Amino acid sequence: MNLKEFNSLVDLFFHQAEKENSQTPFLEWLNPKNKKKFTWGETSANIHKLAKVLKENIVDGDRCLLVSENRPEWLIADLAIMLANGITVPAYTTYTEKDYKYLVEDSQPSVIIVSNDEMHNKLKNIIQEKGFIKKIITFDEIQEADYENKYLNFNSIIKNTLNENDKIKNLTLKRNSAACIIYTSGTGGNPKGVILSHGGILNNLEGAQEILKPLIDKRPIFLTWLPLSHSYEHTVQFAQIAVGAKVFYAEKIEKLLDNISEAKPTIMTAVPRFYQNLYNKININMKKAKGLKAKLIKATIDLGKKELLKQKMNFSEKFMNSLVNVLVRKKVKKQFGGNLKAFVSGGGALDKEIGEFLNAIGLPTLQGYGLTETSPVVSCNPIHKIRVETVGPPFKGNQVKIAEDGEILVKGENVMLGYWNKKEDTEKVLKDGWLYTGDIGEIDSQDGYLKITDRKKDIIVSAGGDNISPAKIENLLSNSPAIDQSLVYGDGKNYLVALIVPSKEFINQKEKINEILNEINNNLTLVEKIKKFHLISDSFSIENGLLTPTMKVKRNKVIAKYKNILENFYKSS
């Protein structure tokens, strides 16, 4: 498939839908309490039906807020919004009412689509006070809401019959048309809306196509569990369309392993937190092994690493490697449904040791790199040449270079159109068509593989791939009269912790500080909450080298000084 031929993601979907048998299963939610299944034909018809309703309530370029857990209706709604010439604004289900209020006030959506009562309850006060919201559409039935004829239910919409003449024709969408606005944390606190184009995502799919091609020999199966409001998974859904996949939506994170066994995915996308947990679980079980079993496991890891590094093996090593393929690696793969060809890791840095281990035991893991601003993938390791210490070569169509100060710059159709309503912020990172990523790296002169060495901007990327602004949280902490200074830590970790310098009056009042922290946590999203903290008596100052002359905290210096304390937070969890 030549993705350059398409003007929009809508064109891509309907092209693929016409190729597929209308009765072929496409989308399925593995939720026993709310089973949903749609064929390619049903999906196509439902997109048209919803798009017609949306078109009656929006003008070209209007934003539509989409708040839902992962489920088949998510994809249908996303494409229906685009077909109606609207712009999708996905939002995390974990947001607080305050977060939703900011998003609504910033993007001013004409339509809000929510999944259920729980999501609706977070938004109903905002909906009632904003006159620019014309329609509220829910996937499930909700309790009575007085919206003066503003309310519609998805199931009632798709029950309607639709004549061929009533179907919306996509005539105006171009590759440079805005497809979605995905909000991501900024250094100043408030999220920034990243405007991604149809062409940007299609361009990203070209690179994904090259990565996926050697992994697919029949209809692939995907299990979607990362939030579709995250740019990574949002783009993955279009890769699923492009390869004609069968897509399962996980019930919930707690049921993920059961869902994997049921779906038997060919490919799974995940973030470092998943691989950390997987590594720990497998490692614990392997360490329990004794005798011959223990020797086989050791041989599996040692020989797997040798194979990964393309090191020569003698005859006995080749024989043993073939043997453990059957006795160990095949059994490991079976735990993941037996069909898994590869994991694809993104959304944060994957630990080298974990990457080597997973590849060695028969779970090929391809690490990539990207940002929301790049639609989102910049580069990824190919299956035939995995270098776990790198993030692979740039995707086709992506230009990457290293600035004089080491910053990674990216240019191409995949780069965002800009930040919504933030011209100055846009101009800070987009210069002469180059996106200044804020990450420091180097490019191998021999094979062009990209390696991330540091982060220039003060953004924490959690193990779950969430972008978190420490400045936002630190400002909230320092706004309390009980707290003079603070530093939030948790890059690549499962949760955040903090160093707190209390004011003199509260120097020995840990319980009071804890109360204040709990109050602050109530106004933060789940990924932003501070789980643990440590009180320190020494202030950050220019004199002790922990502040710049302009009174900015030297984060790296503070982290280095208190490294043991910070890392000990995670040893006990």
Secondary structure as GFF3:
##gff-version 3
##sequence-region A 1 573
A	DSSP	three_ten_helix	3	5	.	.	.	ID=ss1
A	DSSP	alpha_helix	9	19	.	.	.	ID=ss2
A	DSSP	beta_strand	25	29	.	.	.	ID=ss3
A	DSSP	beta_strand	36	39	.	.	.	ID=ss4
A	DSSP	alpha_helix	40	55	.	.	.	ID=ss5
A	DSSP	beta_strand	63	67	.	.	.	ID=ss6
A	DSSP	alpha_helix	72	83	.	.	.	ID=ss7
A	DSSP	beta_strand	87	91	.	.	.	ID=ss8
A	DSSP	alpha_helix	97	107	.	.	.	ID=ss9
A	DSSP	beta_strand	111	114	.	.	.	ID=ss10
A	DSSP	alpha_helix	117	129	.	.	.	ID=ss11
A	DSSP	beta_strand	135	138	.	.	.	ID=ss12
A	DSSP	beta_strand	151	153	.	.	.	ID=ss13
A	DSSP	alpha_helix	154	159	.	.	.	ID=ss14
A	DSSP	three_ten_helix	164	166	.	.	.	ID=ss15
A	DSSP	beta_strand	178	184	.	.	.	ID=ss16
A	DSSP	beta_strand	192	197	.	.	.	ID=ss17
A	DSSP	alpha_helix	198	212	.	.	.	ID=ss18
A	DSSP	three_ten_helix	213	215	.	.	.	ID=ss19
A	DSSP	beta_strand	221	224	.	.	.	ID=ss20
A	DSSP	alpha_helix	231	242	.	.	.	ID=ss21
A	DSSP	beta_strand	246	249	.	.	.	ID=ss22
A	DSSP	three_ten_helix	253	255	.	.	.	ID=ss23
A	DSSP	alpha_helix	256	263	.	.	.	ID=ss24
A	DSSP	beta_strand	267	270	.	.	.	ID=ss25
A	DSSP	alpha_helix	272	287	.	.	.	ID=ss26
A	DSSP	alpha_helix	291	308	.	.	.	ID=ss27
A	DSSP	alpha_helix	315	324	.	.	.	ID=ss28
A	DSSP	pi_helix	325	329	.	.	.	ID=ss29
A	DSSP	alpha_helix	330	334	.	.	.	ID=ss30
A	DSSP	beta_strand	342	345	.	.	.	ID=ss31
A	DSSP	alpha_helix	352	360	.	.	.	ID=ss32
A	DSSP	beta_strand	365	370	.	.	.	ID=ss33
A	DSSP	three_ten_helix	372	374	.	.	.	ID=ss34
A	DSSP	beta_strand	377	380	.	.	.	ID=ss35
A	DSSP	beta_strand	399	402	.	.	.	ID=ss36
A	DSSP	beta_strand	407	411	.	.	.	ID=ss37
A	DSSP	beta_strand	418	419	.	.	.	ID=ss38
A	DSSP	alpha_helix	423	429	.	.	.	ID=ss39
A	DSSP	beta_strand	430	431	.	.	.	ID=ss40
A	DSSP	beta_strand	434	443	.	.	.	ID=ss41
A	DSSP	beta_strand	450	455	.	.	.	ID=ss42
A	DSSP	beta_strand	460	461	.	.	.	ID=ss43
A	DSSP	beta_strand	467	468	.	.	.	ID=ss44
A	DSSP	alpha_helix	470	478	.	.	.	ID=ss45
A	DSSP	beta_strand	483	489	.	.	.	ID=ss46
A	DSSP	beta_strand	496	502	.	.	.	ID=ss47
A	DSSP	three_ten_helix	504	506	.	.	.	ID=ss48
A	DSSP	alpha_helix	510	521	.	.	.	ID=ss49
A	DSSP	three_ten_helix	526	528	.	.	.	ID=ss50
A	DSSP	beta_strand	530	535	.	.	.	ID=ss51
A	DSSP	alpha_helix	555	561	.	.	.	ID=ss52
A	DSSP	alpha_helix	563	571	.	.	.	ID=ss53
###
